[in-house]
Amino acid sequence: MNAVGMLRPALAGLGLLLSVSGSALATDPAAAPTTSEDFIRALKPDRPQGDEKPRTRGLALGTGDTTAAPTTAPAPAPGYGSPAPQPKAAPRISFQVEFAFNSAELTPKATGILNELGRALTSPDLAAYRFQLTGHTDGVGNPDYNLALSKRRAASVRDYLTRTFGVSSGRLVAVGRGSQQLLDPANPASEANRRVEIVNLGS
């Protein structure tokens, strides 16, 4: 058996890579979240829902001050001027959650990182939001089996957060995609493909 074959059983126990709609942590593996504060920074929207105006973190909002200098440029006529601003791309972070081999059973290492996520989801910063957990597998094996496994693993994460932290089941939607959306399609067996994405759905 070659080295890759020997490593397959060990790697198969690595269950999930979580991508969170959030910040620059997405592209820097070294900045993967390890604390509840990391999760809060990644999952908390940059501006309140429905607020289409850019917001600077250092500004106090809702002061009721109407003495600010008026805008000097007139509003553009309908059909002219800059197009309406597009929604920001969801910020993303990633981290691994380990499962028992070929199973949806969480390992002790997995519960450690999920404990930090649970504290974040129950914090005042995130308590008003709903989230979707989407399970993904690698491209090895039967597609139908992989689809079922991805659903079970996403549900396992949801159930742990609900049972351990009292997160309302109505705030967490668990779905599975199996091997339909490989993160690394050039390497179907890569552990990077075995992941769950968590996205802030708003309030």
N, C-alpha and C positions, 0 to 999 in steps of 0.2 A: 504494500500500500504506500503510495507516495505521501509527501508531507501534507499536501492539500487534503487528501482523503483522510488522513489521521486527524486533521483539525476540524473537519466538518461536524462531527458530533459535538465538539466543544462549542463551536461557533453557533450551532443550532439553538443552544440554550439562550443566546442573546435574543431577546424578544422584540424590543421596541426602540425606535428612535423617534422621540417626540419633537415635533416642530410647532412652535407657538407663534401665533400672529403677534408680532412684536418688534424687536429692536435689532440693532446691529449685531447682537450676539449670534444671529443666524449664520453669518459667514465666517465666524471665528471659533473653531472648535475649542480653542484654549479658554474661551469665555463661556463655555457651557454652564448652565445654572447649577449651583450646588446648594443654594439657600432659598428660603421663602422670599427674601428681598429680591433676589435675582429674578424669580418668577413674576413678582409683582411689577418690577420695572419692565419686563418683557411683555406682559399681558395687558397692562393698563393702557388704554387708548391715550393718544397724545392730546386729544381734545374731547369735550363732551359730545355725546351722540346728538346729531342734528345741528351741530355748530359747524357751519361750512366756512367760517372765517379762520384764517391762520391764527394760532395761539402761541404766545411765548410763555414758557413755564414760569418766568419771573414776574409776570404781570398779575396783579390782583383783578379779578373779574367781578362784575355785578356791583360796582360801587355806587351806581346811580349818578355819577358825575356827568353833567351835561354841559360843562364849561369848556370842554376840549375844543381846540381850534378846528373850525370846519374844514372839510376837504376842499382844496383849491380847484381840482379838476372836476368838471361836471360829469355826471353819470353818463355812460355811453348810451346812445339811442338804441332801441330794440333792434336786434339783428346785427349790431356792430360791436366793436371792441373785442376784448379777449374772451375766449370761450369759458364756459363755467368750469371752475376747478374740478379736476378729477379726484376721486377718493385716493388717499394714500395707499400704496401697496402695504399689505399686512406685514408687519415686522415678524421675523422668525428666529427661533432658537432651536437647538436640537440637543438631545441627550438620550442615553440608552436606558432602557428598563429591561432587566433580565427576567426570563421565564425558565422554568424547568424544561428540559429537552422535549420538543414536540408536544408542548402542553401550554395551557393558559394559566398555570399556577405561578404566582409571583414568587421570586426568590427573596431572601432577606435583604439583599442589596437593593432589589427593586423597591421594597417597601420603604427603605431609607430615603430614597429620592422622592417617592410619592408622598411621604410624610411632609417634606418641604413644600411640594405642590399643594397638598391639602391645606397647609397653614396659609398659603398664599390665597387660595380660592375662598377661604373663610375670613380673610382680612377685610376691613372696611373698604379698601381700595378696589377689591374685585367682587365683593359680595352681591353686587347688583347685576352681574353679567352672567350670561349663559355661554356654554362652550361645547364644541363638537369634538369628539375623539374619533379619529378615523384610523382604523388598523390597516397595516400593509405587511405583506410577507415578501420573501425573496422569490425568485423565479424558478426555484427547484421544486420538483414534485408535481402532483396533480393539481391543476388550477382550482377545481371545485373544493378540494380539501383545503388548499391554501386560503380560499375565500372564507370558508367556515372557521378556520383557525384565526384569521385576522379579526373576524367578528367577535370570537370568544375572548381574544386578548384585549380588544378595546373595551368589551363589556367587563372584563376582569378589573381593568383600571378604574372604570366608572364605579363598579360595585365597591371596590376598596375605598375610594374617596367618599362614597355615600355612607358606607358602614362605619368607617373609622372617624370621619370628620363631620358627619351629619350634613354633607353637601346634598341639597335637594336633588332627587333624581330628575326633576324637571329642568334643572340647570345643566345637565350633562346628557348629550346625545351621543350614543356609541354606534358607529357604523363600520363596515369592513369593505375593503377593496381587494383583498388578496394580493395577487401579483400583477394586477392590471395597470398599476402606475408605479413602475420601478424608478427609484431615485437614481440608480446607476444601471441603466439598461445595457451598457456595454459589459457589465459584470453581473449577470443575473443572480449568482450565488453570493454576492457581496452582503455582508452583515448590514451595510448602510440601507439596504432595501427593507430590512425587517424593522418597521417603525410604526409609531402611531402619531398622527398629526393632531394637535390641539389648537383650535381656532376660536377666538373670541367672537361670538355671534351677536354681541350687543345685549342690551337689557330687555 
